[in-house]
């Protein structure tokens, strides 16, 4: 049994020196295994600012991004022939595996029929009822990203309530919706640090409080100025924070009493089950958003509204000044999205697939927890359905402030590179791992084994 000398362990129970040593040795091993990739991307991809097509590709902690040759199921192969068990899965975009066969077939069929024409197809006839049955709300619209869907839904909330302000929870993530880019720093609302080119005070029209803080929520809603509370059912994009028992019931009761709409963003928590956290736990949102995996990896999102919101929005639309609503993008609701989304809803997001995903996620949760206990690491594991996360701090966490304090970037980066060198990929921004229908028990076991090997090095 190993233990850690906590007198010299400033980061997640591990000494900074040991973390730096692991990072250096694992970075060298990564380079040695990828000579072709190093030659092609080691100095950046030509023609792209920062050497990458999207800036966050540089946020991976590896010496340079993995240059992918192909991805299938739950496995990525790079151009050097390294096969990697993929538990990142496009940070949920490929939560159901890379190119699920029903989706791939649907894309091939639609490719010969046209990719976009600003008109519905026969697949659209099926999607509306599928969304109603799956998620419970009666009226839906299709967009291209969850950011778009959240932005449009918030516009509707402001339109029908006549209120300007929204409320978010500290540590929230709703894509790149400007109004949600606020944080609490020393208890004071501020623009999220690091925003590029943001010249507005976003806190003017957005209130921010801590997740699970019902007294603060009651105070924030008291003056009846909040149009909408937007939240994930579980905070997921930093260190995972689960809701306290009774939190969602109280959130719904307080928002209704204040005439405030409730928007549930399930883009990450769709890992919970076929109807997301909303159906599994009986939530009753006024507005609902789901992006990323809804079309099996094809860019698409959906947003739904209740009967009451739809009625009020129809009335608003009849009386508003004519002109562009500021909602919608030309490529949204295209036939490629319809085809991929229908295949995903009908053939991929099934009860059987979710049962398998949940079973393996429980196995992963138990295996990682056993490793943490074996080496007496001051860490913990959190899970929501098929989404699992190890957190390099004691748990569990109750709010975004605690989640931010629990984040250990240098330690996590060293672990991530070490896992890649052992054939396992997890999400780059935090320690998130997803189980897809294509993930095998052998892959889960390899992840647990790799995690144990890295933990042993850190705790030695």
Secondary structure, 3 states (H helix, E strand, C coil): CCCCCHHHCCECCECHHHHHHHHHHHHHHHHHCCHHHHHHHCCCCCCCHHHCCCHHHHHCCCCCCCCEEEEEECEEEECCCCEEEECCCHHHCCCCCECCHHHHHHHHHHHCCCCCCCCCCHHHHHHHHHHHHHHCCCEEEEECCHHHHHHHHHHHHHHHHCCCEEEEECCCCCCCCHHHCEEEECCEEEECCCCCCCCCCHHHCEEEECCCCHHHHHHHHCCCCEEEEEECCCECCCCCECCCCCHHHHHHHHHHHCCCEEEEECCCHHHHCCCHHHHHCCCCCCEEEECHHHHCCCCCEEEEECHHHHHHHHHHHHHCCCCCCCCCCCCCCCHHHHHHHHHHHHHHCCHHHHHHHHHHHHHHHHHHHHHHHHCCCCCEEEEECCEEEEECCCCCCCCHHHHHHHCCHHHHHHHHHHHHHCCEECCCCCCEEECCCCCCHHHHHHHHHHHHHHHHHHHC
